[in-house]
Each structure stands twice: as C-alpha cells, then as structure tokens.
Amino acid sequence: MPADERSRQILEATGRVIARDGIAKATTRNVAAEAGAPLASLHYTFRNKEDLLAGVYTLWVEQGGERIAQLVPDGCGLPEGVRLLMTGMFDWYAAEPEVGMAQFELFFWALRTPSAGDLGQRFYREFRAQCAKALERASGGTHDRKEIAELTSAVFCLFDGLLIKILAGDARAARKDLARFLGIADALATEVPAKR
C-alpha cells in the first residue's frame, strides 16, 4: 500500500477510535487494530502519538472544509450563507454527535498537552477560516473580509453553544435555539454593510 494511502487509513482509524472510545483508548495498538495495519507500520508512519493526533486534526480540517464548501454555494448571499452553514453543521453534528465529542476531546487534549504545541489553537483557527472562506464565497465579493471575519466569529460562538447542547443530549432544545439564533444571525448578516 502506498505510504500516503496507509497514512490516511491510520488517521481515519484513529478518528474512529477517538469518536467511539475516547482519546485515552486511542493507543497505537488499538489504532493499528482498527486500521487493520501492522503496529510497526503505524510507528514507521508516525513518530509519536502527538504526530498521529496532529495528523487527525489536519484530516478533520480537510474533511470539514470539504463539507462546508458543499453546504454554502458561491454567491448565495451572506444571510443565506450563514443560514446554510449553521443549519448544515447542526444537522451534521446532530446526526453524528460522536464526531463533535471527538473533536472537543482532541481539542482539550491538545490544550492540556505541552508537547502538542499550538495544535488546539491551530485547529480552531483553521476551522473558523474555512467558515469565513465559505461566507466570503457566499457574499460574492460584496462584503469586506474584516466584516465577514467578525460575523464568522459571532456565528462560531453561537454554534459552539449549540454543539455543547447537542453533546449534552438535548438536540431537540438545541434545534429550537438554532431557529432563534438564525434570526440573530440574519440580523447580524444584514447589518454588515456591502462594500461601496
């Protein structure tokens, strides 16, 4: 198997183990078993656990960016872009809460692990940048990047709260909150003036 294909297979297996069993169970032995790969190939591909988990982050950012790009069509308008982004992300995490749990768990592990460096902050920044990029495309160039960045920050804060509620097992109430939040997001998006 080519090295890049083996690497992706191991990273996807690591993500599944974290989502299903938690980060403590994401040992190299458990990951190798999940990937159906020899333990030696995992150690050959990734120097250590930090390297492996950084790879999972990179994979998740890539997959998240692809999903976000599919959710928000170019030129649909900023208010509609916000609506599609929030609704699409909500539906994803409501259907697969273990993905959100795994991302939060890895995020907090990275913040608490000195050898992980700025991995947690990088993941958050990159994922937010993917959302900002989608909203820029949605606006069709009619809004300033700085203003879209501010709107993205507000949307991100709202969505993080919704995700915590979903993970706490209250997706129904979170969906009602989403409807209220979309009204706020619509107002925020409309308040961002178009470039002159």
N, C-alpha and C positions, 0 to 999 in steps of 0.2 A: 504494500500500500504506500503511495507517495506520502512524504513527510507532512505536507500541508493538509492532506486528507486525514491522516492519522491524528494530527494536532486538533483539527476541528471535531473529530469523533470523540476525542478525550474531553475537549471543552464542553461539548454538548452533554456528555455523560456526567461531567462534574455539575453542570447546571441542574440536571435531573436529580442527582443525589441531594444537592442542597435543597431543591424545591420539595422533594419527598421526605427527606430525613433530617434536614438541618445541616448547618455548616460543620458542627462537631463530628458528624458522621462522614464528612467528605474527606476521608483519608485516602491516601494514594492507593491503598489496597482496594477499598470499596469502589473508588472511581475506575480503576483498571478492570475490576469485575463487571461493573456497569457497562463499560465501553467494550467488553469482550476482547481486551487487549492484554498482552503480557505486561506485568508490572515493570519489567525492565524498559519497555518502550515508553512508558509514561515518564520514568526517570531520565531517559535519554532525551525526550522531547521537552520536558520542563525541569529547570534546575532545582526548584523547590516549590513548596506549597504557595508561597506568595506569588511566584511566577505563574503558577497554574491559575490562581484566583484572579490575577491581573488579566490573564487571557480570557477568563469567563466574562469579566467586565467588558473587555473590548468586544467580545462576541455579542453580549447583550446590548451594547450601544449600537452596534451594527444592525442587529435584528430590530431594535426599537426604531432606528432611523428608517429602515425599510417599511415598517408598519405605519409609522407616522406619515411617510411620503404617500402611502396608499390611501390614508384617511383623508388627506387635505388636497383637493385638486388645485392646480395653478389657477390664479385669477378668480377664485370663487367669491372673493370679498373678505375683508378682515372679520366682520361679525360672524359670517358663515364658517370661516376657517376656525375660529375659536370654538364655535358650536360643534363642528365636526370633530375637531381634535379632542375636546373634552368628552364628548359622547362616545367616540370610538375607543379612547383609552379606558373610559369607565367600563364599557362593555367587555373589553379585553380582560381587565383585572377582575371584574365580577365573575366572568366565566372561568378564569384561571387564577384564583387568589393565591395559590401556591407560588406563582411567578412573582407576584408583588412581595410576598413574605420572603422569598429567597433573595430578592434584590435588597430589601431592607436589612435582612440578616447579614448579607455580604457587605453592605454599606457600613453598618455599625461595627462589624469585624474590622474593616479597613481603618475606621477611625480609632479603634482601640489597639491596633497592632502597629507599633512604631516601625517595624520593618516593611510595612505596606506603603510607607511614604504618604503621598497625597492622593492615593488611589481613590478613596471615597469622594474627596472634593472634585477630582477629575471626572469621575463618573457622573456626578450631579451636574457639573458644568457642561459636559458634553451632551448629556441627555437634554438639558434645557436648551442648548444651542440647536439641537435637532428640531425642537418645538418652535424656536424662534425662526429657524430657516423655513419651516413649513408655513408659518404665518406670514413671513415675508413673501413667499410664493403666492399665498392666498391673496395678499393685498395687491398683487400685480404691479408692485413698484409704486403704489400710490401713497405709501406711508414711510416715514423716516425710520431707519433701523433702530435708532436710540429709543424712539417711542414704542416700536414693536417689542424691543427688549424689555421695557418697563411693563408692557401688557403681558408679555410672556411670564415675567416674574410673578405678577399677580395671579395669573392662571395657574402657574405651578404651585403656588401656596394653597390655592383653593383645592387643587387636585390632590395634593399630599394629604389634606384633611379628609377628603373623600376616601382615599385609599386606606387610610388608617381605619376608618369606619367600616369599610368592606372587610378588611382583615380581622376586625373585631367581631365579625359575623352579623353585621347589621346592614347588609347590602340594600335591603328594601328602604330603610330610612335614608341611606346614602343616596339612593336614586331620587328620592324626594328633594334632598338637599341639592343634588345636581340640577334639578329643574329650577330651584331658586337661584343657584349660583350662575346658571346660564343667563338668567335675567340680569344679574350683576355684570357678567362678562360681556353681554350685549351692550350694556350701558358703557362699560369701560372701552370697548372696541369702537363704539360710536363717538366717544369723547376724544379719541385720538384723531387729531385733525389730519386730513390728507395734505400731502406736500403741495405747495403752491407752484 
